[in-house]
Amino acid sequence: MSMPRRANKIDRWFLGATLLLVLVGFLLFSSASLGLLARDGLRFSDVAFSQLVLGIGGGLIALSILAHVHYRVYKRFAPHLFLAALFVTALVFVPGVGIELNGAHRWLNVAGVSFQPGELLKLSFLIVVAWYYSTYHTKLRDIRYALGGVLGTLALAGTLLMLQPDTGTFVIMVAAGGAMVLAAGVRIQHLALLAGLAILGLAVIAFSRPYLLDRVTTFLDPAGDPSGAGYQIKQSLIAVGSGGVVGRGFGQSVQKFSYLPEPMSDSIFSVAAEEFGFLGSVGIVVLYVFFAVRGLLIAARAPDRFGGLLAVGIVILIVTQSFINIGAMVGILPLTGEPLVFMSQGGTSLLFALAGVGIVLNVSRYAKTTRRLR
């Protein structure tokens, strides 16, 4: 496997969009954390270390390092990375190692710091799917090769995620995997079958888990659940609406004090809308759109199939998760509990998001003006 002889400069527009999103996220997190003053049992120090040190600090270090590690290195070890991520994720069920919170097993205790291995699983999933379709791209007319790889990896990862349970992460992986299948050039009829299987699978999951079905029914009728998810949607819409055109001003959100559930995580976009108004909210959405467009342009200019597919997967995963969160906060999608990437509380999520950006930046170093896959 040969590597390009000469590396170009990284895509500064993509890097700039990422850093601007992180900066906005830091400001919003700082403002939303003031809401802790009105809540019992929580301190800023309880969340600041994970967000600022592990998330922003560790994430920017990971971005800087991975931007200079040749992306084709991951292709050599893709299956091993995925199996290792499955093993680490399974550790959440081991007593004394995994952390249980409200009946969910999603975290590990690493030297006193909580770590969410599902984020590692998402990134390794993208790497192994990119490896699979770049390795077997000449056999994709056969349905066994066209869908076998992505369905197999989703089955393995999905089993662990459903046991945790972490439905939101699984849904995002399905969306990113589907985008990679499309980019790989799978036949239309196979894509249609995959889409049908995805819809059927998500329907089965929703009907088999009452709390998920409740979120769908609450989305359709928020007034039917005034103390649960319906309350969160109502308070979020109040925050969004009270921001008006230009917002109340930075730090001036009222809803973050005792009203908005999880103002630093799930509801941080609502805080942004209240403080920066319609114009600020649109500005955040535009930033994510620019991030997506620039990232997909890097994928289109990648020098090989593996780099292009990997960039597509990382960009679509980040943007899909972000727009799912935003859609839920403005009432056009059901609540999922997924954080807003680069902004919501969650050091592990931010760390791996920035690590993924570092990989895409490395792909951009070898971009060509015309796309040529091999």
C-alpha angles and dihedrals in degrees: 000000000000124000128215111270097221129042122208128210118285120261101272094190091058091045091047092052090050095049091047090052090050091049092050088046092052091051092048092046090051091051095043091049088067085073087072088074089073096045127081122232097018130104131185090237089060091067105020097077094053094044102040104030104030098027108036100019098039092038095054090048090051090048092052093049098043092047086068099040110092108250093222089071089076091056091063093056102027099121091044092050091051094049090047090051090050090052094049091047091051089058090076087079093055111102113241093019103055122060121224117206123176091341094308125118103203106122141068126208107232113179091327094311121108114236127189108215092190087080091058089047092054093053094045089049091057091049095050093046090050089049092049097050093042090051099044100030092122091060100049094112086073109080091217090065096032095059106007097085099048094041092049095051092043090051092053095044094039093055092058093042094050091050092054086040108239107146095161094060091048093051091051091049090051090052094048092044091051091052090052092049089052092048091048090065101247115173118269095244091053090049090051090051091049091050091050092050091049093052092046092047094049091048091052091049092049094049093044093054113057095200091058092049088049090056091053093048090046090052089054093044113017092176090063092072106038096165102040133036090341089060091053092050091048094050091045092053090048089054093047093047096045090057091071118184102322102016135235092283136264112312093007100106113134098188094064089069106084096316109076114063110230098358092179096051126018095016102039092111088058089055089050092050092050095048100037101027129210094322093052092046091051089048091056092048090049090052091055091046091051089047089053096046093047092046093050089048088057089051091050091052096045113130094230142023096255094054093046094049093045092052091048092051096049095046095045092046093053095044095043092052091047095050092045088057094046092046091053092050093053093044102249096109133036118262114267104169092236115145126239104256115245091008115050124083111272123106096197093050092050092045094055094040090057091043088055090050088053090056092050090049089054090052088053090057090069098039120141127210089236123039117242119172124199 
